[in-house]
Amino acid sequence: MAKTRLKTVKDQIKDFKASQKLEEEGLNLFTKIKSCVPDKTLIKKNKEKSWEYGYNPEYDFIVISKDGSIGDVIQIQNLKIALPLQPKKAFKRSTKRSEQYWEFSEYPKDLSRIKTIFQWNEYPNEFKNKWITYIDEEFERREKGFWFYNKGNPTYIAGSHYMYLQWTKIDVGYPEFRESNRLFYIFWEACKADNRCFGMCYLKNRRSGFSFMSSSETVNQGTITSDSRFGILSKSGSDAKKMFTDKVVPISTNYPFFFKPIQDGMDKPKTELAYRVPASKLTKRSIQDTETDDDLSGLDTTIDWKNTGDNSYDGEKLQLLVHDESGKWERPDNILNNWRVTKTCLRLGRRVIGKCMMGSTSNALNKGGGNFKKLYSDSNVLERNSNGQTKSGLYSLFIPMEWNMEGFMDMHGHPVFDSPEKEVLGIDGIGITQGVLNYWNNEVESLRNDSDALNEFYRQFPRTEAHAFRDEAKNSLFNLTKLYEQIDFNDGLQRQRAIQRGSFSWSNGVKDSEVIWTPDQRGKFYVSWIPPMELRNRIEYRSGIKYPGNEHIGSFGCDSYDISGTVGGGGSNGALHGFTKFNLDGPSNMFFLEYINRPQTAELFFEDVLMAMVFYGMPILVENNKPRLLYHLKNRGYRNFSINRPDKHKNDLSKAEKELGGIPSSPAVISIHAEAIESYIEQHVGFSEDGTGNMYFTRTLLDWANYDISNRTKFDATVSSGLAIMANKKYVTKPKRNNTEININFAKYNNKGILSSINK
């Protein structure tokens, strides 16, 4: 028998990084999907130019084209977007592929001398005719976007992105083209087009340019919209004011005359930017017009900022709300409370009339990051209500740091991921010899022994959502190093292969029959192991009573709830975890199922739990202080699927415990519960000599990392997962019964002589 050499930790980490590299080589921020539109329909509608801007329910994508035709359909963070049809001609700065990239076009000097529409009107028609085509083309690009060749590829940028690149002056001059920003603006255009959407929630890395991009969009929309208000909020009033005075006002000031309305008041206002006379699209017909100031109707649009507070902009009607640094609102301010208020500023009844552009890095969870994390989570486009909207109304977007790190962009706006063999010319004119991933890994390695600094670096420059919401190192009950090693491992390619999402259902809708597993991207269950057919739905009948047929493989743990609804719609989630013990029929010592959800009624939750138990044929350990689930199991004939508390002998159980099973949440049990999780983490999570842990459920790992044993209420995943571990150790954790022997000492007498005497 060949000897198998155990890999060292360094070998394991090396293998992990190598597998990550495979993923990174194919890494992309979007996928091009096969159009679900029949070819004949596509050709016909493109010819008729009959595609309407906005959400198309028939094909479930968002059309951002404004000329009635569509081309490729792409998907960015699960949002399907139909791009404009590629034109026959696109701009090329060169015929050489290597020299094809975005290039800022200098503003003609003849036009740069003109500051207002009134000065333009004073010029002769001959001068106007010379430049009217140029001006008309700029309006066209602003409205419909722009196509150019980038390294041989026809590339589309949205109109807002064009305005940012060509007409927005920032702190370093004019912005550089980045592929990440191109997709950001396409995603934003889809948010604007979708009448179900209130805007975007952008989870970003430091210095990604969001403040300038959102300021650019504020001025872009503000200068073409009448009778509207645009608002700015940040983590503090002073930050909002600084964004207004240092970004918004200068961008407006530097706009060309044909885009810039006349503004009221000071040239450099401190609190409000008010546009009085609109910028009209100039045409050959309109150049003859010489209207005076009095003849022009007012735009009546304002841009302002507010101090940070839960009720900022309460009662106002907004066309656009820019929410900068929304992940850094510290107590007493609360981004969740503010969004509930400001969301109403963007709607009239059921109609969405305005949009929010929200973006931020995240603070530590207890410094505003936790609220932002919830808002971001509630913005998942795959989880919508019956109105077709996400819980927050926003659409979430995350762009990893490697796509936005300054100093690592080539001339075409793409990142240099790995260290090149030959120097690559950067977009800033400086040669690039090191890849962004190599740089990032070196930084991480240097901070390994400083948890606080490492976590701060992860939050500022995240490669994954888990990095972005990495909490401060604190007195965690469990080994944070191992937990975060596992979380980082899960974020690699392996996790995508290991986890499947789906739902359970009764066969043909008949309860207590066979349970069917169906993969479903919107399902409530996440699983890492599906048993083979012969192990599914295994129930043993003993004297007509049901028993779990796969008890030898593993068990479930459950944190249940009894009340269907609570005041305000809150309440903790129900949680269910499946965990295997050492066995020969499946994986050993592995969590294979995670369920963290709160269906509309408790009965729906109970049925979900029951179907998982039947499908896997495994018993369950439940906290019996909320007994409705236990009664549900008993009434359906599954009492023997409910495990009795493993820390007590059967004869010592109370009457209720004998009737229903389960375990109380007493101080002694809570202590044993925490010790069970701690032991599992030390043996099976993170890197070890035997390899990498197989705990693939990151939500549960994060719950363990933040677990507070003195306040367990919100840690549903920790409670249920710990119970699953305890359930598998039911023959190990049982205490020895105390043998209380009764010692009866019989006295012995010496009966010699007349009187008896006790022997001493």
N, C-alpha and C positions, 0 to 999 in steps of 0.2 A: 504494500500500500504506500503510495507516494506521500511524502511528508508535505504538509501545507504550512508555509511560513506565514506567521502572523505579521501583518504590516505594522510598521511603527506609526506613531502619530504623524510624523513628518511625511512619511510616504502617503498616508491617507489624505492629508491636507494637499499634498502635491497632486494626487489623483483628482481631488475635488476641484482644484484650480484648473487642471487640464480640461476637465469636463465643462467647467464654466467657459473656457476659451472657445470650445465648440459652439456653445450657445451664443457667445458674443460675436462670433464671426457671421452669424446669421441674424444678428440683432437688428431690429428695425422698429420704428415708432408706429408704423402703420402696415396694414396688409391690403393688397389689392384683391378684391373678391370678385368672383364670377357674377356678372350681372344676372339678376333673376328676371330681367325684362326680355321677353322673346325678341329675337333679332328683327322680325318684321315690324313689331310694335316700336322698337327702338328707332329703326330707320324712318318709319312713318312719322313719329312724333318729332324727331329731330328735323325732318324736312319741313314739317308744319311749324316748328319752333313752339310747340304747345306744352312743354314741360313748365309747370308753375313753380316759382321760387317758394321753398318751404317744405314741410313734411309731407311725404307722399305715403298715405296709409296702405295703398294697394301693394306697393313694393317695399314698404318699411325702410325707406331711406330718406335722407334730407337733401333736397336739391338746392345747391348754392349758386347755380348758374342763373344769370339774369338776362340771357338772350334766348331762352326757350329750348336750348339743346343741352344734352348731357353727354359726357364721355365715360371715363373710368369711374367705377364705384370703389371707394376705399373705406377701410374701417380703422378708426382711431379710438382706442380704448372702448371698444364694443359699440361705437357709434358709427352707423353706416352713412356715408356722405357721397352724393353724386356730384362729381366735379364738372366744370364746363367742358364742352367738346374742344379738343385741340384744334386750333386754327391751322389753315394750310401754311401760313407763314408765322414764324415766331422770331423774336429778336435774337441776333447773333452778334456778339462783339468781335468774333473771329471765326475763321473756317476751321482752325485747329481745335480739336476736342479739349486739349489741355489748357487752352487759353479762353475757353468759354466759361464765363462765370458772371455773377451779378456785378454791375459797375454803376456807381452813382453818376448821374448826368448833371453836368454843370448848368446852372440856371443862366440863360442868355443875359448878357450884360445890358442889352437894350431894354429888356423887361425888368431887370433888377432895379433900375432907376425909378420905376413906377411904384408908388407906395399905396395908392388908393384907386378905386374905380373912377373917381372924379378926375384924377390926373389922366387916366386912360382916355376918358371921354374928350379930353382936350387935344389929343393927338389926331393928326389927319388920317383919313380913311386908308390912304396908301400904306401907312405904317401899320395900321390895324390889320389890313388884309395880309400883310407879310407874316403876322404872328398868330392869326386866328386858328390856323390848322394845328399849330403846336399846342395852343391853349385848349382847343377842342379835344385833342388827343389825351391831354392830361386829365380832363374831366372824364373821358371814357375809361381810362385806366383806373381812376379813383372809383368809378361805379362798378366796373365789370372785372377788374383784376388785370393781370399782365402775364404774358407768356414769354419766356426767354430760354435759350439753350444753356444748360449747365453741364459741362463735360460730356457733350454729345446727347444729353437727354432733354427733351422739351419739358420745361418746368413751369408750373402754374403757381402764382402767388395771388392771394386775395387782394381786393382793393384796399382794405385797411392796412395790409402789410406793405403794399406799394407806397401808401402815404407815409408809413413809418420809415421806410428805407430812403425814399426820395425827398421827402419834405419835412422830416422831423430832425431838428438839431438837438443832440444830446450832449452830455458832459465831455465826450471825447470827439466831438465833431458830428459826423453822420454815422448811423448804425451800420454794422457789418451784417452781411447776409448769413444766416444760420438755417440749416435744414430744420432744426427743432422749432425755430420761430415761424417758419413757413407752415408747419403742421399746427402750431399753436393758433395761428390766425385762421387757418381753414376750419379748425375745430370751433373757434369763436364765431366764424361766419355761420356755421351750422347752428350754433346756439341762437344766433340772432334770427335765423330763418325759421326755426322750429317754434310754432305758436304754442307748444306745450311747455316750453322751457323758459325759466326765469334768468338763465345766464350760466356762468361757469364757476366752478370751484377748483382753482389751479394749485396743486401742491408742487412747489418749486424748490430749486436750490438757490443758494446765495449768489447774488449778482448775475441773475439770469436775464435781467433787463425788464422785468415785469412792470416796475414803476414807470419807466419811460414809455413802454408799450401801451399801458393803460392810459397814461396822460395823452399820448398821441391819439388814441381812439376817442378820448373825451373831446379833444379839439376837432378831430375829423368829423364826428357826428354833430358836435355843437355848432359848427359853421355851415351845416346844410339843413338843420332842423329848425322849424319855427315854433314859437309859443311853447317852449319846453324848458325843463330845468335839469341840470346835470349836477350830481353831488359826489363829494369825495369824503371818505372816512379812512382813518388809519388807526394804529394802536394808541395814538394820543392826538389831542387837538393840535399840538405843535408840529407833529409829523404830517398831519393832513395839510396844515398851513404851508409847511415847507414844500410839500409836493405841489401845491397850488402855485406858490410864488416862484419856485425854482425850476419847475418842469412845465406845468400847463401854460402859464403866462408867456414864458419865452418861446415855447413851441408856436403859440398863437401869433406872437409878434413876428416870428420869422417865416410865416406862411407867405406865399406869393400873393400879390394883390388880387388875382382872379379867384383865389380860394377864400380870401379873408374879408369878412364883413367889417364894417366900421364899428368900433366899440365905444361904448359910453364911458365917461369918467376918465380916470387916470390911465396913462400908458402902461403902468405897472401896478395894477390894483393889488391890494392885500387880502381882500375878503371875497370879492365878487367880480366876475368877468361878464359884462353884459354886451351882447351884440345887438346893434340897432339896425344897420342896413345890411341886407343879405348879399352874399356873393351869388350872382346869377351866372348860369352857364352861357358863355358868349358864343354867338353864332354869327355867320356872315350877315344875317338879317339884323341882328341886334347891334352890330357895331355902329349903325347909323344913329342909334338912340343916344341922346345927350341929356338924359333926365337930370334934374337938379336934386339936391339933397331933400327938398321938400316933396318932390314927386315920388320918391321911393318909399315903399311901405316898410315898416320895421320888422326885423326878424324876431325880436322880443324873446330871446333865448339867453339864459344865464348859466354860468358855471360857478359853483361856490363850494365851500368846505364847512364841516361842522366839528365841534368838539366831540370826543369819543364818549359814548354813553348808550345805555340800553335803548333809550327813546330818541336817539338822533334821527332826524328827518321824519319823526312821527307825524302823520297827517298830510305829508307833502305828496305830490305826484311827480315822479321822476321818469325821465326818458332813459337815463343811464346812471347807475350807482357804481362807482369804483370803490372797492373794498380792499385797501392795501394793508399788508401785515395783519391779516385777520386771524392768523394763528398765534398772535402774541398779545391778545387782550387779557390782561391780568385782572384779578379781583380788585374792585367790585364790578368792573365791566365784564360783560359776558357776550361773546359773539353770537351764541345761540339765541339769547333773548333779543339782541339787536336785529338779527336776521328775521325773527318772527314779526318784528315791527316793520322793518324796511321792506320786507317782501310785499306787504300790503300797499307800499308806495308804487309798486310796479304792476298793479293789476286794477282793473275795473270789473268787479264781479268775477266771472269766470274767464274774462279776457285778459291776457298778458299784454300790457301796453309799454313796458319798459324792461330793461335787462340789467343784470348785475355782473360786473367783471371783478371776481374775487380771486386773490392770489396771495400766497404767503409761504414762507418756511414755517416750521412748527417749533414753538417753544417746548420745554419740558411739559409733561402732561398736567402737572399741578400749577403751571404758570400760563394757562390759556391753551396749551396744546391739546389737552383732553377734549375741550369743547370743539375745537377746530377739527379734530379727528372724527368726532361724531358727525359733524356737519359734512365732512368729506365722505364719510361712509354712507350717509343718507343721500348722497348724490350719485350713487351707482346707477348707470343707465339701464342695467339689466333688472333692476328692482323697481317696478313702477306700480302705482295704484290703479284703480279702475278708470281714472281720468287720463291715464297714460303718462302721468307725471311721477318723477322720483319723490321720495319723502320730503326732501328739502326744496324741490322744484329746480335745483341746479343740476348741472352735469359735471362730474368729476374728471379731472385730467391730471396725470402725473407724467413728468418727463425726467428720466434719470439724469444724474449730474454729468455723466460722460458726454451727453449731447449738448451741454451748455457751458462746459468749463472753459474759461478764458485761457488763451495761450495754446490751445490744442486744436484749433480749427484750421483746416487747409484752405486754399484759395477758393474752393467750391462750397465752403460753408459746412463741410462734413468733418466730424471728429477724427483725429488720428488715434484709434483705440490702442493699438500695440506699438511698442517702440519699433520704428522703421529701420530697415537695414541701411537705407540711404536717407539723408536729410530731406524733409518735406518742407516746402515753403508755406509758411502760415499766412492766414488772411491779414495779419498785421505786418507782414513783410519780414518777419523773423523766422529763421529756420527752426523746424521741430525735429528733435532727435529722440525724444522720449514720448511714449504713448500715455494717454490720459489714464488708462487702467493701471499701468505700471506705477505712475505717479501716485494714484489713489491708494493702491495696495501698500506702497512704501510708507505713506502717511499713516495708514491704519496700523501697520506693523510697529511703527515708532511709538504709537500711543497705547499699545496693548496693556501696559502696566499702569495706565492712568485712566480709569474707567470714566470719570467725569469728562475729561478732555476728549476721549474717544467717542463718547455718546454725543457730545456737542458737535464734533466733526461729522459724525453720521447725519445729524439733523441738518447741518448746513450744506452738506454735499452728499445727499442720499442716492444710492443706486437702486433702492427698492422703497416701497411704501413703508415697510417695517423700519428701515433706516430713518426715514423722515420723521417717524413718530417714536423713535428710540427715547426712552425715558431717562431721567437722571439716575446715576448709580446711587442706591440708598440701602438702608438696612433691610434687604430682601430676606425673606425666610429661606429662600432656596438659592442654589448656586447660579448666579447670574451669568458667569462666564460660560458654563455649559449650555444654559438656555439660549444665550445669544449666538453661540457657535452653531447650535441646531437651527436657529432662525435664519442665520446667514446661509447655511447649507440648504435649507428648504427653499430659499429664494432662487436657487439655481435651477438648472434644467431638470434635475431629478424630481423636484416637487411636481412639475407639470405632468410627469409620467406617473407619479405615485398617487395623486389624488383624483378622484372622480366624483362629480356632483350629480345628484339625482333624487328620485322619489320612490317610495314604496306604495303599493296599492294592493287591495284584495283582488284575487282573480275573478273577473267578471262582476266585480262589485259585491261579491258574496262574502260577508264577514265570517271570520273563523275558518276560512278555507285556506288555499295557498296564497302566499304573498309574492308579488312580482316586483322585481327591481327594474326601474326605467331610468337610464341616463337623461338628465335634464339640467341645462345650465341655470335654471331658476329653481332647482330643487332645494329642499331644506337640509338634505343629508349630504355629508362629505364622507367618502369611504376610501380606504387605501387597500382593502382586501375584500373580494367577493368570493364566498366559498364555492367549490364546484357543485354541480347539480345534485350529486348524491348527498351532499351535506346540507342542502337548503331545506327549510321547512321540516326539519326533523323533530317530531314530537313523539314521545313514548307514552303509551297508555298502560297504566298499572291499575287493575281493578276499575277500569273506566275513568281513571283520573289522569289528567295531562301532566307530563313531566318534560323538561327540556332534554332534547336528544343530544345536544352538543355541549353539555355541561363540562365535559372533559377538555374542551378547547378554550373556553373563556366565559366572560360574564359582562353584564352591563352595569353601569352606575348611573343614577338619575337624580337630578335636582329638580323637583316638580314644583308646581304651583296649583293652588285650589281655586282662586278667584279668576274668572274669565276676563274681567275688565276692572280697571281702577280709575279713580277720579283723575281726569286729565289725560287718560290713555297711557299712563306710565306702567310701572310694574316691572319686575325683573323677568328675564327670559327663563324658559324651561331649557334644561340642558340634559343631553344624553351622550354617554361615551361607551364604546365597546372596547374591551381589552382582553387579549389572549394570555393564557398562562403557558407554561412549557407543555408542548404537545407534539404529536407526530402527524397530525392531519392539516396543519396550517402553520402560519408564522407564529413564533413564540415571543412572549413578552412584548407585544406590540399593540398600540392603540390603532384600531382599524376603522372606527366610526366616530364622527363628531356631528352633533346636532345642537345648535344654539339658536333658539327661535321662540317667538311667542305668538302662536296662532290666535285667531280672534276669539276662540272659546277654549276653555280647559279641556273639553271633551275631544276636540281635534288634536290637541297635544297628546292626550292619553292614547288615542288611536294610533298616532304616529309611533309612539313608544312601543305599543303592543305589536304593530306590524314588524318593526325592526327585531323584536325579541323572537317572533315566530319565524321570520325569514332566516335568522342565524341559529335558531334553536337553542338559545342561551338564556340563563336565568338573569335576574336583575336585583340589585341592592338599592333601596330607595330610602330617603329620609322619611320617617313615619310621623313627623310633626305636621306634615301636610298629607293626610291619609286618603284623599279622594282617588289618587291613582291606584293605591293599593286596593281600595274597594272596587274600583273598575276592573282590576285584574281578577279579583275574587269572584265578582258577579259574572264574569265571562268564562269562568272555569280555569283560570290560570294561577290559582293560589300557589301552586307548587313551583311556579316560575319565580316567585318572590322569595328571596333569600332571607332567612332569619338573621338577626344581628350576629356577626361572626365573633364578637368579643364576649359572648355569654353562652353557657351551656343550655341545652334545650330545656332542661328541667327548671332553669332559673328564669325563663322568659315570663313576662307578664301575660295576662289573659289576652290583651289586645295584640301583643307581639306574636302570640301563638296563632291568633286568628288571621292576622294580615301579613306578618313578616315585617321587614324593614328595620331601620336603626334610628335611634334618636340623635339629635345634635347636642348632646351633653358635652360638658367640658372635657371629660375623659375621652369621648369618642372623637371630638375635634382634634385633640392632641394626637391620637393614634392615626387619624386621617392625614394630618400634616406630615407625620413621620413616614407614612406609606409613600406619599408623593416625593418626599425628600430622598428616600431610598431609591425609588425608581429613577429619579433624575441623575443621581450619582452613578448608577449602573448602566443606564440605557439612553442617555441624552448627551448630545455633543460628541466631540472627538475623543476616542480612547484607543488603546492598543489594539482592540478588536475591530476597529473601524468606526464608522459614523453611525450615530443613533438613527432609529427608524421612526421617530415621533414626528410625523409630517404635518401635524395640525398647528399652524402658527398662531391662530387665535387662542388656542389653549395654552401654548407656550407663553404668550404675552400675558395671559391671565395669571399664570403661575408667577411670572416675573413681578407683577404688581400686587400679588396677594397680600391682604391684610387680615391676619388671623383674628384680630379683635373686632373686625367689621366685615363679615363674610357675605353680607347680603348681595352685593353686586358682582360677586365672583362665582357666577353660576357654573362656568366651565371647570373651575378648580374643584368645586364641591362634587360635581358629578364624576369627574375623572378620578378623583381620590377614592370615591366610593367603588368605582370599577376595580381599582387596584385592591382595595380591601376585600371585595367580593371574591377575587381569585385567591386570596390568602385566608379563606375562612377556616381552613384546617390548621393554619399556622398561628393565627392571632388568638385562638381560643385559649384563655387562661386555664391553668390546671385548677381543678376543683380542690378546695381545702378539705382534707379528710379530718373531720372533727371527731376523733375517737373518744369514747367515754371510758375512762379508766376506773374500774371498780376494784378497789383493793380489799381483799378479804383478810381479816385478821386471823392469825394462827395462834392457837392456844397450846399451852403445855398442861396436859391433864393429869400429870403425876401428883399424887398426894390427894389431900382432902379438898383443897381449893385449886381451881384452874387459874393460870396466869398467862398474859399475852406475851408471845415471843417478840422480843425486840431485835 
